[in-house]
Amino acid sequence: MRNLLVLILLCLPPLAAQSAPAANYDESKVGNYTLPDPLTLSNGKPVNDAAAWNRLRRPEILHLFEDQVFGRTVAPAGNPLFEITEAAGKALDGKAIRRQVTIWLTGKKPGPKLDLLLYLPAGASQPVPVFVGLGFRPNASVSADPAVPLASDWIRDPNDKTRYLHAPAPESVRASAASRWQLEKILAAGFGLAHANYQDIEPDFPNALADSVRHAFLRPGQSAPAPNEWGAIGAWSWGLSRMADYLVTDKSVDASKLALIGHSRLGKTALWAGAQDTRFAIVISNDSGEGGAALARRNYGETLFRINTSFPHWFCANYKAYNQAVDKLPVDAHMLIALIAPRPVYVASAEEDQWADPRGEFLAAVSAGRVYELLGKKGLGTDQMPAIHAPIMNTIGYHIRAGKHDVTAYDWDQYIQFARKHFHRN
C-alpha cells in the first residue's frame, strides 16, 4: 500500500511546477499535526517492552528511513584498507599527537579515498575517547597546524557559478574552521578528535554522482541509484562508519567511547550514521534542522519541500514524494532520534537559527524520550523548552544558546560535559 502511495505522489507535477509558500516563523501558524507513534507497530499493535522494540519496532522504523528518507546504504566493500601516512607527529606545541590516515573507501586502490586527521592528547597513559566528525573543508581547516596538507577541495567555478571545480585548497583554508572544532579545548579535556572533509566522500552539489563513492557501487548497467537507494547524506553517513572502521583498530583510541558530532547538514548525517552504526556511543546533532532533529510536520522555517528543492541530492528519490504531503510521511525526526536509543544523544539549537526550527528540534527530542524510557533510560524529563543557556543533560541532552547557525565554544563546553558524564570521566 505504501509503495502505491509513493507511486501516486511521485506522479505529482515536477518541483518547478509546484509553488512553495513563504517560510513561516509565526508559532500560531504552525497548525495541527499528529506524529507517528514510535511505540506502535505498523500493524497497530503496541510496543510494550524492550524486546519488542529491539526485535520488531526498531528494525521497522530503520527500514522506513532507509526506504523513504535517506535511502538504503550499501555494505562495506571487502576488508578496509588503511594507509597511515603519519603515525605520531608532535603537534600544538607538544599538546597533541597527530596521526594522518588515508582510508581507501572501496578497500582497494586506486579508488575513492578519505583522508582522516586524528589528534590525540599527548602523554595519555591509556586509550582515549574520541569525538568523530565530518567538516565542510579539508583537514587543514581544523587548526593552524602547518604539518597538515592543504589537500584539494570542491569549489564553485568563479567564472561559471553553475559548475564546480576540484582544485588545491588555498592557504586561507588553514584554520578557517578552527572555531567550530575547539581543538585545544577538546584535548585539554582528555579527548581526541577525528576529522575528515565530507566532500572526500561525495561533493556537495547536484549531479555529483560520478565523483561520489556511490558511483563505485552502481550495479552493471545502472546509471543512477534506485528511488530507495542512498543519496549524499547516506554516502556521508557511510563514510563516517568507514572512519569508525579505522578508529576501532587504533590502540590509542578507546573504541567503546566514540562520540559522533555533526553540524547543519552534517548533523543530519550524524543522526543517520548513529542510527545505523551502534559503534558510535554518543551522537550529537548541532543545528541539524529539517531532515535532521526538527519535526518535518511542523510548518516552521525550512520545510521538506524546500530542502528537497534546494538540495535534491541529499535524500533518496522516494523522499520527494512527500514534498506536498508531509502528513503522509511514515516517520519523523523523533523516530530518527529514537533509533539511537538507549545510547546518549544530544540535540542543540541556536536562538537566531529559526530556519532550523529550534522548537521543532526540542519537541522531537521530547517525543523520542518515550523510547528511551521504555529502555530504562531518562529522556529530557520535561516538555517545557528550557531557557537560553540552560542545558539539559539526561540520556537525551538539549540546549538552545544565543546566536546564529554555527558551532561555538559554548556548544563544545556542553558536548564535552555530556561526554564526560556518559563516559564516566572526571
C-alpha positions in Angstrom: 0.0 0.0 0.0 2.8 2.4 0.9 4.6 1.7 -2.4 1.3 2.6 -4.2 1.1 5.9 -2.3 4.7 6.7 -3.2 4.0 6.0 -6.9 0.9 8.3 -6.8 2.8 11.1 -5.0 5.7 10.8 -7.4 3.3 11.5 -10.3 2.6 15.0 -8.9 3.8 17.9 -11.0 7.6 18.4 -11.1 9.2 20.6 -8.5 9.4 23.6 -10.8 5.6 23.5 -11.3 5.0 23.4 -7.5 4.8 26.6 -5.5 6.4 26.9 -2.1 4.7 29.3 0.3 6.9 31.8 2.2 8.7 30.4 5.2 6.6 30.6 8.3 8.1 32.0 11.5 4.9 32.5 13.4 4.2 29.8 16.0 0.5 30.4 15.8 0.6 29.4 12.2 2.3 26.1 12.6 -1.0 24.3 12.5 -2.1 21.0 14.0 -0.2 17.8 13.2 -0.1 14.2 14.5 3.2 12.4 14.9 3.5 8.8 14.0 3.8 6.7 17.2 7.3 5.2 17.7 5.8 2.6 20.0 3.1 1.3 17.8 3.9 -1.3 15.1 2.7 -0.7 11.6 0.1 -3.4 12.2 -1.3 -1.3 15.0 0.0 -3.4 17.9 1.6 -1.6 20.8 5.3 -2.0 21.7 5.3 -2.6 25.5 8.9 -3.8 26.2 12.5 -3.6 25.2 12.4 -6.9 23.4 9.5 -5.8 21.1 11.3 -2.6 20.4 14.6 -4.2 19.5 13.2 -7.2 17.6 10.2 -5.6 15.8 9.7 -1.8 16.0 13.3 -0.6 15.7 14.0 -2.6 12.5 10.7 -1.4 11.1 11.5 2.2 11.7 15.0 1.8 10.4 13.7 0.3 7.2 11.2 3.2 6.8 14.0 5.7 6.9 16.1 3.6 4.5 13.2 3.2 2.1 11.6 6.6 2.3 14.1 9.2 3.5 17.8 8.6 3.3 17.9 5.6 1.0 19.4 2.2 1.6 23.1 2.2 2.3 25.4 -0.4 0.9 27.6 -2.7 2.9 31.3 -2.0 3.0 33.3 -3.4 0.1 35.5 -6.1 1.5 38.1 -5.5 4.1 39.0 -1.9 4.9 42.3 -0.6 3.5 44.1 1.9 5.7 47.3 3.7 4.8 48.9 5.5 7.7 50.7 8.5 6.2 51.8 9.9 9.5 51.9 7.8 12.6 52.9 10.0 15.5 53.6 13.6 14.7 54.1 16.1 17.5 51.6 18.9 17.3 50.3 22.1 19.0 53.5 22.8 21.0 53.6 19.3 22.3 50.0 19.1 23.5 49.0 16.6 20.9 50.0 13.6 18.8 48.9 13.9 15.2 48.0 10.9 13.1 47.0 11.0 9.4 45.4 8.1 7.7 44.2 7.5 4.1 41.1 5.3 4.1 40.5 3.6 0.7 36.7 3.5 0.7 36.2 0.5 -1.5 39.0 -1.5 0.1 41.4 -1.1 -2.7 43.4 1.5 -4.6 43.2 3.3 -6.8 39.7 4.4 -6.0 37.8 6.8 -3.8 39.6 7.7 -0.6 39.1 9.7 2.5 41.9 11.5 4.5 41.4 11.2 8.2 43.1 13.5 10.6 43.4 12.3 14.2 44.6 14.4 17.1 45.2 12.7 20.5 46.2 14.3 23.8 50.0 13.9 24.3 51.1 11.8 27.2 47.8 9.8 27.6 48.5 6.7 29.7 45.6 4.8 28.3 43.3 4.8 25.2 41.3 7.9 25.0 37.7 8.7 23.9 37.4 10.5 20.6 35.0 13.0 19.1 34.4 12.0 15.4 33.0 14.3 12.8 33.0 15.4 9.2 33.8 19.0 8.3 32.9 21.2 5.4 36.5 21.9 4.3 39.8 20.0 4.2 41.5 18.8 7.3 43.8 21.8 7.4 40.8 23.9 8.3 40.7 22.4 11.8 43.7 24.3 13.2 46.8 26.4 12.2 49.0 23.2 12.3 51.3 23.7 9.3 52.0 19.9 9.0 48.5 19.1 7.8 48.4 19.3 4.0 46.0 21.8 2.4 44.8 19.0 0.1 42.1 19.6 -2.6 38.6 20.8 -2.3 35.5 21.3 -4.4 34.7 24.9 -5.1 32.4 26.9 -7.3 33.9 27.9 -10.6 34.4 31.7 -10.2 33.7 32.1 -13.9 30.6 29.9 -14.1 28.6 29.6 -10.8 26.8 26.5 -12.2 30.0 24.5 -12.2 32.2 23.1 -9.5 36.0 22.5 -9.7 38.2 20.1 -7.8 41.2 22.3 -7.0 44.0 22.6 -4.5 42.8 24.4 -1.4 44.3 27.9 -0.8 46.3 28.8 2.3 43.3 30.7 3.5 41.7 27.4 4.3 44.1 26.7 7.1 42.5 27.2 10.5 39.4 28.6 8.8 37.1 26.3 10.8 39.1 26.3 14.0 36.4 28.0 16.0 34.0 25.2 15.1 36.3 22.4 16.3 37.8 23.9 19.5 40.7 21.5 19.3 42.7 22.7 22.3 39.6 22.6 24.5 38.9 19.0 23.4 42.5 17.9 24.0 42.7 19.6 27.4 39.6 17.7 28.5 41.3 14.4 27.6 39.5 13.7 24.3 40.8 13.1 20.8 39.4 14.5 17.6 39.0 12.6 14.3 38.1 14.8 11.3 37.6 14.4 7.6 36.3 16.5 4.8 32.8 15.4 3.8 33.5 16.2 0.1 36.1 13.4 0.1 33.1 11.1 0.2 30.8 13.0 -2.1 31.0 16.6 -3.4 28.0 18.6 -2.1 26.2 19.6 -5.3 23.5 18.0 -7.5 24.7 15.6 -10.2 27.9 14.8 -8.5 27.4 11.0 -8.7 30.4 10.5 -10.9 32.7 11.9 -8.2 30.9 10.2 -5.3 31.7 6.9 -3.6 28.2 5.9 -4.6 29.3 5.6 -8.2 31.6 2.7 -7.2 28.6 0.7 -6.0 26.4 1.1 -9.1 25.4 -2.3 -10.4 26.3 -3.3 -14.0 24.1 -1.3 -16.4 22.9 1.1 -13.6 23.4 4.8 -14.2 21.7 6.2 -11.0 20.7 5.0 -7.6 17.2 3.4 -7.4 14.5 5.6 -5.8 15.1 3.9 -2.4 18.9 3.9 -2.6 21.2 6.3 -0.8 21.6 10.0 -1.5 24.5 12.2 -0.4 23.6 12.1 3.3 23.6 8.3 3.1 27.0 8.4 1.5 28.4 10.8 4.1 27.0 8.7 6.9 28.6 5.6 5.3 31.9 7.5 5.3 31.6 8.1 9.0 31.3 4.4 9.5 34.5 3.8 7.5 36.2 6.3 9.8 35.0 4.2 12.7 36.4 1.1 11.0 39.9 2.6 11.4 39.4 4.1 14.8 38.4 0.8 16.4 41.8 -0.6 15.2 43.9 2.2 16.7 45.3 1.1 20.1 45.5 4.8 21.2 41.7 5.2 20.8 39.1 3.9 23.3 36.8 2.2 20.7 34.0 2.0 23.2 33.9 5.8 23.5 33.4 7.3 20.1 31.2 10.5 20.2 29.9 11.4 16.8 29.2 15.1 16.1 27.8 16.9 13.1 26.6 20.4 12.3 23.8 21.5 10.0 23.6 19.0 7.1 26.3 17.1 8.8 24.1 17.0 11.9 21.5 15.2 9.8 24.3 12.9 8.7 25.5 12.2 12.2 22.0 11.3 13.3 21.6 8.9 10.4 25.1 7.4 10.9 24.4 7.0 14.6 21.1 5.3 13.9 22.7 2.7 11.7 26.1 2.2 13.5 26.0 1.4 17.2 29.8 1.8 17.5 29.1 5.5 17.9 28.4 5.5 21.7 27.2 9.1 21.7 25.6 11.1 18.9 25.5 14.9 18.8 23.3 16.9 16.5 24.2 20.6 16.2 21.6 22.8 14.5 20.6 19.9 12.1 17.1 21.3 11.4 14.8 19.9 8.7 15.7 16.3 7.7 17.6 16.1 11.0 16.4 16.7 14.5 13.5 19.1 13.6 10.0 17.7 13.1 9.1 17.7 9.4 5.4 18.0 10.2 5.8 21.5 11.8 5.2 24.3 9.3 8.1 26.4 10.5 11.3 27.6 8.9 12.7 25.2 6.3 10.2 22.6 5.1 10.5 19.2 3.5 9.5 20.8 0.1 12.2 23.5 0.4 15.0 21.1 1.4 14.2 18.7 -1.4 14.0 21.6 -3.9 17.3 23.3 -2.8 19.3 20.1 -2.2 17.8 17.4 -4.4 20.8 15.2 -4.0 20.8 14.8 -0.2 18.0 12.3 0.3 16.7 9.3 -1.7 14.3 10.0 -4.6 11.3 8.5 -2.7 11.5 11.4 -0.1 10.4 13.8 -2.8 7.0 12.1 -2.9 6.2 13.9 0.4 7.1 17.4 -0.7 3.4 18.4 -0.7 2.2 15.6 1.6 4.3 15.7 4.7 1.5 14.3 6.8 1.8 11.0 4.7 5.4 10.6 5.7 5.5 7.4 7.8 8.3 8.7 10.1 9.5 11.9 11.6 12.5 13.3 13.4 11.6 12.0 16.8 11.8 8.5 15.4 15.3 9.2 13.9 16.5 10.3 17.4 14.8 7.2 19.0 16.8 4.9 16.7 19.9 5.9 18.7 18.3 4.7 22.0 19.5 3.6 24.5 22.8 5.4 23.7 23.1 9.0 24.8 22.1 11.6 22.2 22.4 15.4 22.4 20.3 17.9 20.3 21.4 21.5 20.2 19.7 24.6 18.7 20.6 28.3 18.3 18.2 31.1 19.2 18.6 33.0 15.9 18.6 29.9 13.7 14.9 30.0 13.2 15.3 28.3 9.7 16.3 25.1 11.6 13.2 25.4 13.9 14.7 25.2 17.4 11.3 24.4 19.0 10.8 21.6 16.4 14.2 20.1 17.4 13.3 20.3 21.1 9.9 18.7 20.6 11.4 15.9 18.6 13.8 15.2 21.5 10.9 15.2 23.9 8.9 12.7 21.8 11.9 10.4 21.4 12.0 10.2 25.2 9.2 7.6 25.3 11.5 5.1 23.7 14.4 5.9 26.0 12.1 5.5 29.0 10.9 2.1 27.7 14.5 1.0 27.6 15.1 2.2 31.1 16.8 5.5 30.3 15.8 9.0 31.1 14.6 11.3 28.4 14.6 15.1 28.7 12.4 14.9 31.7 10.3 17.9 30.6 8.1 19.1 27.8 8.9 22.8 28.6 11.6 24.3 26.4 14.5 25.4 28.5 15.7 29.0 28.7 18.7 30.1 26.7 21.9 28.6 28.1 20.1 26.2 30.4 21.3 22.8 29.1 19.5 19.5 30.0 21.8 16.5 30.3 20.0 13.3 30.8 20.4 10.3 28.4 18.9 12.8 26.0 20.5 16.2 26.2 19.4 19.5 24.8 20.3 23.2 24.9 19.5 26.3 23.0 22.1 29.1 23.0 22.2 32.7 21.9 23.4 33.4 18.4 23.3 32.1 14.9 23.7 28.9 12.9 27.2 27.8 14.0 29.2 25.6 16.3 30.7 27.7 19.1 32.9 27.3 22.2 29.7 27.3 24.3 28.4 24.3 22.3 31.6 22.4 22.8 31.6 23.1 26.6 28.3 21.3 26.7 29.3 18.4 24.5 32.5 17.8 26.5 30.5 17.9 29.7 27.9 15.5 28.3 30.6 13.1 27.1 32.4 13.2 30.4 29.1 12.3 32.2 28.2 9.4 30.0 31.8 8.1 29.5 32.2 8.4 33.3 35.3 10.7 33.1 36.1 13.3 35.8 
